[in-house]
């Protein structure tokens, strides 16, 4: 301990020599105000709000069309595809790592972090100095978790009595703090030439932080899976940063190996729990019939939503995107076993979602709406998967380029058009009645066609195809199926063509009506 104290004194002197003694107290108060406020001001990235926490509240209640967060949004696609699995800090950029690293640098350059290290050693490695340090990092509540039993920890984290988004808030604050701790330790190690003192301080800090993992694993919060995936990404990124530190002394290396082992164990615990939690999610989705189909209290139900992309589809794709990020983080940190488990879970989840969509669509009483639902949701899945192709992760639905639809989407579109518009066109089929009766029959066929056309348009005008590209393609395909056949029929019956010319049933008017479909 005496050796550590001597090293800590030298560590603190590096940046404090120029600070006047009479101003140190005032300076500390300013630090206490500025560091914590700066950390709190680092915004949780919008893409994570969309993928994770926002989908169960913001988008569900607002009824926002998925064009704002789906593959038709360039920002959404760049948020996914811009995440490079080969980057040393893959995933960290999504968590505001650059801003937080700057804050960590300021805390070191001001000498604040060195004083925390000195206080930690001077207090005999008791947690009093860590509580001061954690309060500055805005995570002093972690010590409340440490004082609880395992079950109580999970209950406390999952308790939403104080805030409807309590777990989200805790994950955000915890993630920011872990990034700053690792960045601070890394900078101090480089500045003081691998002193074991910094390693001891870092180990104590990270060890105290990791109790949060146990709390998340044992909580019953509805957004538990999202929280686990976010936290795993943070842990694996921290593991990568710790493992790449340039340490040569045996004492320092041993300490950082211990830190790496701590992070690895907690990461393994999270990955080990993912499959069970996902199984629970699947069971809930499969048994939740009303919320998928006819429950009008849910604006996202298939019938009430007009075949819209279901909020549960969005949530499942949130899981898939975060699993992919977790897989990349695991690979980068050298956690091959974890990466394999996450990859398998990713495959299973995508296959499950595709099967789930087909099952839920069959619960629609209107087959046309069922196929519309399948088309919208499968197209949405394809758009997200399109952005993941570059990750070299198995994605069974990753063959989608521009407006060339996946085979499944083409199948759903063809089935929808045949059921909805094939029946409309069947009204114009010629009969084998005697010639004298055909004029009357043709008039009747035209009336049936017009009635069926207007009824279908009226029914489907407020169905939803939120993606502009898909909506344009669908309208164009319907028009190609209906309008040319209608024109040909009128040309074969000049008396009928003259009858509808310039009216609300002329081909031009009907084509204009088709251009108004699916606006929701």
BATOR-359469 format. One line per 10 residues: number of its first residue (from 1); their letters; for each residue x, y, z of C-alpha. Coordinates in pm, 1 decimal, padded with zeros to 6 digits. Layout:
# BATOR-359469
NUM) A) X,Y,Z | ...
# end
This chain:
# BATOR-359469
1) XXXXXXXXXX) 00000.0,00000.0,00000.0 | 00287.9,00237.0,00070.0 | 00414.6,00187.8,-00283.2 | 00071.3,00257.2,-00426.5 | 00042.5,00573.4,-00216.6 | 00373.7,00700.5,-00346.8 | 00269.1,00634.8,-00704.1 | -00063.1,00807.1,-00646.1 | 00111.7,01116.2,-00508.6 | 00323.9,01130.4,-00821.1
11) XXXXXXXXXX) 00015.0,01074.9,-01035.1 | -00172.5,01362.6,-00873.7 | 00123.3,01597.7,-00910.1 | 00134.4,01563.0,-01287.5 | -00153.3,01800.7,-01351.3 | -00189.0,01977.8,-01017.5 | 00146.9,02153.3,-00990.3 | 00018.2,02464.8,-01164.4 | -00304.6,02494.9,-00960.8 | -00279.0,02765.2,-00689.1
21) XXXXXXXXXX) -00343.9,02615.3,-00345.7 | -00584.6,02887.7,-00241.8 | -00813.4,02822.5,-00539.6 | -00830.8,02444.2,-00516.0 | -01150.0,02436.4,-00307.6 | -01338.2,02667.7,-00540.8 | -01204.2,02474.3,-00840.8 | -01333.9,02148.6,-00696.9 | -01682.5,02298.0,-00658.6 | -01680.0,02413.6,-01019.5
31) XXXXXXXXXX) -01571.3,02064.6,-01129.0 | -01849.6,01907.0,-00928.0 | -02099.2,02120.5,-01114.1 | -01952.7,02105.8,-01463.1 | -01851.3,01740.9,-01505.7 | -02181.0,01586.7,-01399.1 | -02382.1,01840.5,-01597.4 | -02165.4,01778.2,-01903.1 | -02219.2,01404.5,-01873.7 | -02593.6,01450.5,-01840.6
41) XXXXXXXXXX) -02597.9,01675.9,-02146.6 | -02466.1,01400.4,-02374.9 | -02782.2,01299.3,-02555.2 | -02877.8,00936.1,-02587.3 | -02856.2,00885.2,-02966.3 | -03183.0,00923.8,-03152.4 | -03133.7,00597.2,-03338.2 | -03128.1,00408.5,-03006.9 | -03440.2,00589.4,-02889.0 | -03612.4,00475.2,-03210.2
51) XXXXXXXXXX) -03486.1,00119.4,-03206.7 | -03528.2,00050.8,-02840.0 | -03711.2,00259.9,-02594.2 | -03923.3,00476.5,-02825.4 | -04097.4,00197.3,-03013.1 | -04294.7,00086.8,-02712.4 | -04417.2,00435.5,-02636.4 | -04341.1,00713.2,-02884.0 | -04430.1,00539.7,-03209.9 | -04708.9,00329.7,-03065.7
61) XXXXXXXXXX) -04896.5,00630.0,-02936.7 | -04819.1,00871.3,-03216.3 | -04905.9,00630.8,-03495.2 | -04602.2,00753.5,-03684.7 | -04552.2,00595.4,-04024.1 | -04249.0,00379.2,-04048.9 | -04102.7,00583.2,-04332.9 | -03946.8,00796.4,-04061.3 | -03746.6,00507.8,-03920.3 | -03758.3,00236.7,-04183.8
71) XXXXXXXXXX) -03541.9,00157.3,-04480.3 | -03685.8,00449.2,-04673.5 | -03513.9,00685.0,-04435.7 | -03153.8,00746.8,-04533.2 | -03064.8,00847.0,-04178.4 | -03207.2,00525.8,-04038.4 | -03020.1,00317.1,-04295.0 | -02696.6,00501.7,-04230.0 | -02740.4,00451.2,-03855.3 | -02740.1,00077.0,-03918.2
81) XXXXXXXXXX) -02500.6,00035.8,-04208.5 | -02258.7,00295.6,-04077.8 | -02184.8,00071.8,-03783.6 | -01869.5,-00101.6,-03901.4 | -01802.8,-00441.7,-03747.2 | -01434.2,-00404.9,-03814.4 | -01397.5,-00089.1,-03614.7 | -01216.5,-00116.7,-03281.4 | -01497.3,00073.9,-03118.0 | -01785.0,-00082.3,-03308.1
91) XXXXXXXXXX) -02105.2,00025.9,-03144.2 | -01940.0,00279.0,-02918.6 | -02011.9,00564.6,-03158.0 | -02381.4,00500.7,-03104.7 | -02341.2,00577.1,-02735.7 | -02189.3,00925.0,-02762.6 | -01838.2,00791.3,-02705.5 | -01661.7,01087.1,-02864.1 | -01828.3,01344.1,-02640.5 | -01784.0,01129.4,-02332.3
101) XXXXXXXXXX) -01417.9,01067.9,-02409.5 | -01368.9,01444.4,-02431.1 | -01525.6,01482.6,-02087.0 | -01296.7,01209.8,-01952.1 | -00998.5,01390.9,-02103.6 | -01101.4,01714.4,-01935.3 | -01138.3,01542.3,-01599.7 | -00783.9,01408.1,-01635.2 | -00631.0,01729.5,-01768.6 | -00791.0,01923.7,-01481.1
111) XXXXXXXXXX) -00639.9,01678.5,-01233.2 | -00977.5,01572.6,-01093.9 | -00946.6,01203.9,-01179.3 | -00597.5,01189.6,-01027.4 | -00733.6,01326.0,-00699.5 | -01001.3,01056.0,-00705.1 | -00730.8,00792.4,-00745.5 | -00530.5,00945.5,-00460.9 | -00833.8,00955.9,-00233.1 | -00916.3,00595.4,-00322.1
121) XXXXXXXXXX) -00571.5,00472.2,-00213.4 | -00549.8,00701.2,00089.9 | -00880.0,00567.8,00223.5 | -00749.4,00214.5,00225.9 | -00948.3,00121.7,-00086.7 | -01279.4,00174.3,00089.6 | -01583.7,00272.7,-00114.1 | -01616.6,00626.1,00025.8 | -01401.4,00781.3,-00245.3 | -01572.8,00570.0,-00509.7
131) XXXXXXXXXX) -01908.0,00709.1,-00400.3 | -01776.7,01060.2,-00457.3 | -01642.5,00953.6,-00795.8 | -01968.2,00781.2,-00889.5 | -02172.6,01082.4,-00782.6 | -01970.3,01291.2,-01027.7 | -02038.8,01031.6,-01296.1 | -02413.2,01050.7,-01216.4 | -02435.8,00687.0,-01104.3 | -02422.9,00706.7,-00724.2
141) XXXXXXXXXX) -02741.7,00496.6,-00725.8 | -02527.1,00194.6,-00818.7 | -02423.6,00165.2,-00454.5 | -02788.7,00135.3,-00357.1 | -02804.5,-00173.5,-00578.8 | -02493.9,-00311.3,-00410.0 | -02661.2,-00289.4,-00070.6 | -02961.0,-00493.1,-00185.3 | -03006.4,-00865.0,-00219.0 | -03009.6,-01010.7,-00570.0
151) XXXXXXXXXX) -03390.8,-01021.7,-00591.4 | -03427.0,-00673.5,-00448.9 | -03181.3,-00540.9,-00707.9 | -03396.2,-00665.7,-00991.2 | -03710.6,-00525.6,-00830.3 | -03552.4,-00185.7,-00775.8 | -03428.5,-00150.6,-01135.1 | -03758.5,-00266.1,-01278.0 | -03970.6,-00048.0,-01051.4 | -04147.0,00208.7,-01269.5
161) XXXXXXXXXX) -04328.9,00389.0,-00994.4 | -04094.5,00686.4,-01018.5 | -04082.1,00707.9,-01396.3 | -04240.9,00524.6,-01691.1 | -03893.8,00490.6,-01845.5 | -03685.5,00416.4,-01537.6 | -03488.3,00128.6,-01687.8 | -03408.5,00334.8,-01996.4 | -03278.8,00618.6,-01781.5 | -03060.9,00389.0,-01569.9
171) XXXXXXXXXX) -02909.6,00219.3,-01875.0 | -02828.2,00556.1,-02029.2 | -02658.2,00686.8,-01715.7 | -02473.1,00361.0,-01655.2 | -02348.1,00345.2,-02015.6 | -02214.0,00700.3,-02009.2 | -02032.9,00635.0,-01682.1 | -01867.2,00312.5,-01799.7 | -01738.6,00483.8,-02113.7 | -01587.7,00765.4,-01904.7
181) XXXXXXXXXX) -01429.8,00526.6,-01653.0 | -01259.5,00322.0,-01924.7 | -01148.6,00632.4,-02116.9 | -01009.3,00789.4,-01798.4 | -00818.2,00476.5,-01702.4 | -00678.4,00443.1,-02051.8 | -00553.6,00802.1,-02055.7 | -00403.8,00780.9,-01707.2 | -00222.9,00457.1,-01792.3 | -00062.7,00627.4,-02090.7
191) XXXXXXXXXX) 00021.8,00940.0,-01885.7 | 00185.6,00772.7,-01585.4 | 00349.9,00480.3,-01758.5 | 00135.1,00185.4,-01658.6 | 00108.6,00251.8,-01286.3 | -00074.7,-00031.8,-01105.5 | -00249.5,00232.6,-00896.3 | -00464.5,00335.2,-01190.1 | -00541.3,-00028.3,-01257.0 | -00654.0,-00081.9,-00897.8
201) XXXXXXXXXX) -00876.7,00223.7,-00915.3 | -01020.1,00112.6,-01248.1 | -01080.3,-00239.4,-01122.9 | -01264.7,-00117.1,-00813.4 | -01475.5,00123.1,-01020.9 | -01569.8,-00130.6,-01286.5 | -01634.2,-00403.0,-01030.1 | -01878.2,-00175.7,-00846.2 | -02044.3,-00087.0,-01177.5 | -02106.3,-00446.3,-01278.2
211) XXXXXXXXXX) -02364.3,-00509.5,-01004.6 | -02603.2,-00339.2,-01246.4 | -02576.9,-00643.7,-01473.5 | -02716.6,-00868.7,-01200.2 | -02997.7,-00621.4,-01139.2 | -03098.2,-00618.7,-01507.3 | -03088.1,-00996.4,-01539.4 | -03326.3,-01032.3,-01244.6 | -03569.2,-00753.6,-01331.3 | -03912.4,-00820.5,-01479.2
221) XXXXXXXXXX) -03919.8,-00498.3,-01680.4 | -04091.4,-00527.4,-02019.6 | -03788.6,-00372.0,-02191.6 | -03541.8,-00602.4,-02020.6 | -03411.8,-00756.5,-02342.9 | -03333.5,-00418.5,-02497.1 | -03154.6,-00314.5,-02179.1 | -02950.5,-00635.2,-02172.7 | -02840.3,-00588.9,-02532.6 | -02741.3,-00225.3,-02478.1
231) XXXXXXXXXX) -02545.2,-00312.8,-02165.2 | -02373.8,-00604.6,-02336.3 | -02253.8,-00376.0,-02614.9 | -02108.6,-00139.8,-02353.8 | -01936.3,-00422.6,-02166.8 | -01784.1,-00580.0,-02476.5 | -01659.8,-00240.4,-02597.9 | -01506.3,-00179.3,-02255.1 | -01343.9,-00521.9,-02269.1 | -01193.7,-00440.1,-02607.3
241) XXXXXXXXXX) -01054.5,-00108.0,-02483.8 | -00905.2,-00265.8,-02171.2 | -00744.6,-00549.1,-02369.0 | -00579.9,-00311.1,-02616.4 | -00410.9,-00093.4,-02353.8 | -00032.4,-00084.2,-02393.2 | 00081.3,-00231.4,-02062.9 | 00425.7,-00389.8,-02016.0 | 00483.8,-00423.4,-01639.4 | 00371.3,-00756.2,-01494.1
251) XXXXXXXXXX) 00188.3,-00598.1,-01199.2 | -00017.7,-00369.1,-01420.4 | -00081.7,-00647.0,-01670.8 | -00213.4,-00875.8,-01398.7 | -00457.4,-00608.7,-01279.6 | -00589.0,-00539.3,-01626.6 | -00623.2,-00911.1,-01692.6 | -00842.5,-00925.9,-01382.6 | -01053.4,-00637.7,-01512.8 | -01091.2,-00818.4,-01844.0
261) XXXXXXXXXX) -01199.0,-01134.5,-01664.1 | -01461.3,-00938.7,-01466.9 | -01606.5,-00793.5,-01785.5 | -01597.7,-01129.7,-01960.7 | -01788.0,-01303.5,-01681.2 | -02062.1,-01041.9,-01677.2 | -02081.9,-01043.9,-02055.7 | -02116.9,-01422.4,-02051.4 | -02393.2,-01391.4,-01793.9 | -02587.1,-01152.9,-02015.1
271) XXXXXXXXXX) -02545.8,-01369.0,-02324.2 | -02647.2,-01675.7,-02127.1 | -02970.9,-01503.4,-02028.0 | -03056.9,-01371.4,-02375.3 | -03202.0,-01695.5,-02510.7 | -03435.6,-01739.6,-02214.7 | -03554.3,-01380.4,-02228.7 | -03613.1,-01405.2,-02604.3 | -03809.8,-01726.6,-02548.8 | -04032.0,-01537.0,-02306.3
281) XXXXXXXXXX) -04079.8,-01261.8,-02563.6 | -04173.7,-01514.9,-02832.7 | -04424.7,-01683.5,-02603.9 | -04587.7,-01351.1,-02523.9 | -04613.3,-01253.6,-02890.6 | -04754.5,-01588.7,-02995.0 | -05030.7,-01598.0,-02732.7 | -05120.7,-01226.8,-02768.2 | -05393.1,-01272.4,-03028.8 | -05615.4,-00971.8,-02973.5
291) XXXXXXXXXX) -05339.5,-00715.5,-02992.4 | -05239.2,-00844.8,-03333.6 | -05576.0,-00864.1,-03501.6 | -05914.8,-00728.1,-03399.1 | -05869.8,-00542.6,-03071.4 | -05978.0,-00189.0,-03161.5 | -05829.0,-00057.3,-02840.0 | -05488.9,-00112.6,-03003.0 | -05443.6,00134.1,-03290.6 | -05174.4,-00094.6,-03428.5
301) XXXXXXXXXX) -05394.7,-00403.2,-03457.3 | -05396.4,-00546.3,-03810.3 | -05757.5,-00460.3,-03886.7 | -05770.9,-00121.2,-03720.6 | -05425.1,-00037.5,-03855.4 | -05513.9,-00107.2,-04215.9 | -05238.4,-00362.6,-04264.1 | -04972.9,-00124.6,-04131.1 | -04633.6,-00239.7,-04006.3 | -04718.8,-00374.5,-03662.4
311) XXXXXXXXXX) -04552.2,-00224.8,-03358.1 | -04446.1,-00574.2,-03254.0 | -04269.0,-00618.7,-03587.6 | -04080.5,-00297.9,-03521.4 | -03990.3,-00413.1,-03172.9 | -03862.2,-00748.3,-03301.2 | -03646.7,-00566.7,-03557.2 | -03512.3,-00350.3,-03274.4 | -03399.7,-00671.2,-03107.0 | -03244.2,-00794.7,-03430.3
321) XXXXXXXXXX) -03051.6,-00471.9,-03490.7 | -02916.8,-00471.4,-03135.0 | -02829.9,-00840.3,-03156.9 | -02629.0,-00761.5,-03467.2 | -02449.5,-00482.4,-03283.2 | -02386.2,-00715.4,-02991.6 | -02249.3,-00978.7,-03229.7 | -02006.9,-00727.8,-03381.3 | -01897.6,-00606.4,-03037.3 | -01840.3,-00963.5,-02919.3
331) XXXXXXXXXX) -01623.9,-01040.5,-03221.6 | -01420.5,-00723.2,-03180.8 | -01355.9,-00794.5,-02813.8 | -01247.1,-01150.3,-02890.8 | -01548.0,-01314.7,-02724.5 | -01585.2,-01583.1,-02990.6 | -01814.6,-01803.5,-02782.9 | -02049.0,-01513.0,-02709.4 | -02044.4,-01407.1,-03074.2 | -02148.2,-01755.7,-03185.9
341) XXXXXXXXXX) -02435.6,-01766.0,-02936.3 | -02561.5,-01423.3,-03042.8 | -02533.1,-01517.4,-03411.2 | -02744.0,-01827.9,-03356.4 | -03000.0,-01626.9,-03160.0 | -03008.9,-01370.9,-03440.7 | -03083.8,-01639.5,-03698.2 | -03354.7,-01794.3,-03482.9 | -03518.7,-01457.3,-03419.7 | -03537.4,-01365.9,-03789.6
351) XXXXXXXXXX) -03679.9,-01706.6,-03879.9 | -03926.7,-01678.8,-03594.0 | -04043.9,-01334.3,-03700.9 | -04104.8,-01445.5,-04059.4 | -04308.7,-01740.8,-03936.2 | -04495.9,-01527.1,-03683.0 | -04604.3,-01277.9,-03949.1 | -04753.0,-01555.2,-04162.6 | -04940.3,-01700.0,-03864.2 | -05081.9,-01366.4,-03755.6
361) XXXXXXXXXX) -05188.5,-01272.1,-04108.7 | -05410.8,-01581.3,-04123.8 | -05614.7,-01442.7,-03835.2 | -05750.7,-01166.2,-04061.5 | -06105.5,-01224.6,-04177.5 | -06027.5,-01032.1,-04498.6 | -05765.5,-01225.8,-04701.8 | -05673.9,-00913.1,-04897.6 | -05587.9,-00728.5,-04577.5 | -05394.5,-01029.8,-04456.2
371) XXXXXXXXXX) -05170.6,-01020.1,-04763.4 | -05136.8,-00642.3,-04734.9 | -05018.6,-00691.3,-04377.3 | -04766.8,-00953.1,-04489.8 | -04641.6,-00728.7,-04769.8 | -04593.6,-00423.7,-04546.4 | -04426.3,-00612.4,-04265.2 | -04205.8,-00830.1,-04485.2 | -04095.3,-00526.3,-04682.7 | -04007.4,-00348.4,-04359.9
381) XXXXXXXXXX) -03805.0,-00647.7,-04241.1 | -03627.6,-00659.7,-04577.8 | -03539.5,-00290.3,-04562.5 | -03377.4,-00328.0,-04222.1 | -03198.1,-00645.9,-04324.3 | -03072.9,-00473.6,-04637.9 | -02874.6,-00239.7,-04415.3 | -02720.5,-00537.2,-04233.9 | -02590.3,-00722.4,-04539.3 | -02243.2,-00574.9,-04512.4
391) XXXXXXXXXX) -02199.6,-00729.0,-04166.7 | -02158.2,-01078.5,-04311.9 | -02412.8,-01207.4,-04063.1 | -02656.9,-01473.7,-04179.6 | -02979.0,-01298.8,-04275.9 | -03230.1,-01514.2,-04462.9 | -03418.0,-01206.9,-04585.5 | -03123.5,-00996.7,-04699.8 | -03180.4,-01010.8,-05075.7 | -03345.4,-00681.9,-05151.1
401) XXXXXXXXXX) -03215.8,-00416.6,-05386.9 | -03402.0,-00097.8,-05477.6 | -03755.9,-00170.7,-05594.5 | -03682.2,-00531.7,-05678.2 | -03879.8,-00709.9,-05411.2 | -03777.7,-01020.3,-05224.4 | -03949.1,-01336.4,-05352.6 | -04169.7,-01344.7,-05043.5 | -04276.9,-00983.9,-05096.8 | -04349.8,-01050.3,-05463.8
411) XXXXXXXXXX) -04558.2,-01350.8,-05363.6 | -04757.9,-01147.6,-05112.1 | -04811.6,-00865.6,-05361.4 | -04927.9,-01105.7,-05634.4 | -05165.6,-01279.0,-05393.3 | -05308.4,-00947.5,-05273.4 | -05364.4,-00820.6,-05629.4 | -05522.7,-01145.9,-05742.9 | -05768.3,-01157.6,-05452.9 | -05856.2,-00787.0,-05453.1
421) XXXXXXXXXX) -05834.8,-00684.2,-05816.2 | -05858.2,-01018.7,-05994.3 | -06213.5,-01046.1,-05866.6 | -06288.7,-00695.2,-05987.9 | -06160.0,-00776.4,-06336.5 | -06352.5,-01103.0,-06343.7 | -06671.6,-00895.5,-06371.3 | -06572.5,-00808.0,-06729.0 | -06532.7,-01168.2,-06851.8 | -06721.1,-01247.0,-07173.8
431) XXXXXXXXXX) -07010.5,-01492.5,-07165.6 | -07128.2,-01757.9,-07412.6 | -07483.7,-01627.7,-07418.0 | -07655.7,-01575.3,-07757.0 | -07563.8,-01254.5,-07937.2 | -07906.8,-01093.9,-07875.3 | -07856.5,-01118.3,-07499.1 | -07496.5,-00996.9,-07489.3 | -07579.7,-00622.9,-07498.3 | -07786.1,-00655.0,-07183.0
441) XXXXXXXXXX) -07525.0,-00880.0,-07023.3 | -07242.4,-00641.0,-07116.6 | -07425.8,-00354.3,-06951.1 | -07469.4,-00567.6,-06641.9 | -07098.8,-00672.5,-06644.4 | -06988.9,-00309.8,-06672.5 | -07212.4,-00210.1,-06382.1 | -07076.7,-00495.8,-06170.8 | -06718.8,-00398.5,-06255.9 | -06777.6,-00034.8,-06167.7
451) XXXXXXXXXX) -06950.3,-00125.3,-05843.5 | -06674.1,-00369.2,-05743.5 | -06403.5,-00119.5,-05839.1 | -06550.1,00165.5,-05635.5 | -06623.3,-00060.6,-05339.5 | -06266.5,-00191.6,-05337.0 | -06122.5,00158.0,-05366.4 | -06342.6,00285.9,-05086.8 | -06242.4,-00002.9,-04861.1 | -05871.2,00014.2,-04933.3
461) XXXXXXXXXX) -05819.4,00386.6,-04965.6 | -05739.9,00408.7,-04595.6 | -05531.4,00094.9,-04577.2 | -05171.4,00182.2,-04502.2 | -04862.1,00135.7,-04712.1 | -04629.7,00373.3,-04528.0 | -04321.2,00323.1,-04742.4 | -04341.8,00569.4,-05037.2 | -04149.4,00343.8,-05275.8 | -04360.0,00039.3,-05200.9
471) XXXXXXXXXX) -04680.1,00244.8,-05217.8 | -04583.8,00381.6,-05561.3 | -04492.1,00034.9,-05689.0 | -04815.3,-00115.8,-05559.3 | -05033.8,00152.8,-05718.9 | -04847.0,00116.7,-06046.7 | -04884.9,-00261.9,-06044.8 | -05258.5,-00242.3,-05971.2 | -05307.8,00011.9,-06249.0 | -05126.5,-00214.0,-06496.6
481) XXXXXXXXXX) -05353.5,-00501.1,-06397.6 | -05682.3,-00307.1,-06412.8 | -05669.8,-00011.4,-06651.9 | -05540.5,-00176.7,-06975.7 | -05798.6,-00456.4,-06942.3 | -06071.5,-00200.7,-06882.4 | -05966.1,00001.5,-07187.2 | -05962.6,-00310.5,-07405.4 | -06309.7,-00405.7,-07285.2 | -06446.3,-00063.5,-07371.2
491) XXXXXXXXXX) -06287.7,-00071.9,-07717.1 | -06456.9,-00404.8,-07782.6 | -06786.5,-00245.2,-07685.3 | -06799.3,00102.5,-07844.8 | -07147.8,00172.0,-07714.0 | -07019.2,00127.9,-07357.4 | -06704.9,00332.9,-07425.3 | -06922.2,00624.7,-07537.9 | -07136.2,00582.1,-07227.8 | -06847.8,00624.8,-06980.8
501) XXXXXXXXXX) -06644.3,00874.5,-07182.6 | -06548.3,01179.6,-06975.1 | -06739.9,01058.4,-06670.4 | -06641.6,00934.2,-06325.4 | -06597.5,00582.9,-06469.0 | -06370.9,00663.0,-06760.8 | -06027.5,00491.7,-06750.3 | -05849.6,00815.4,-06663.1 | -06078.2,00877.3,-06364.8 | -06035.8,00523.2,-06236.6
511) XXXXXXXXXX) -05658.7,00545.8,-06269.6 | -05664.7,00866.9,-06068.8 | -05859.4,00689.6,-05794.8 | -05596.6,00415.7,-05782.7 | -05337.8,00686.0,-05726.3 | -05511.0,00777.1,-05400.2 | -05497.7,00432.7,-05243.0 | -05313.0,00340.4,-04924.3 | -05269.2,00684.3,-04773.1 | -05394.1,00563.2,-04435.5
# end
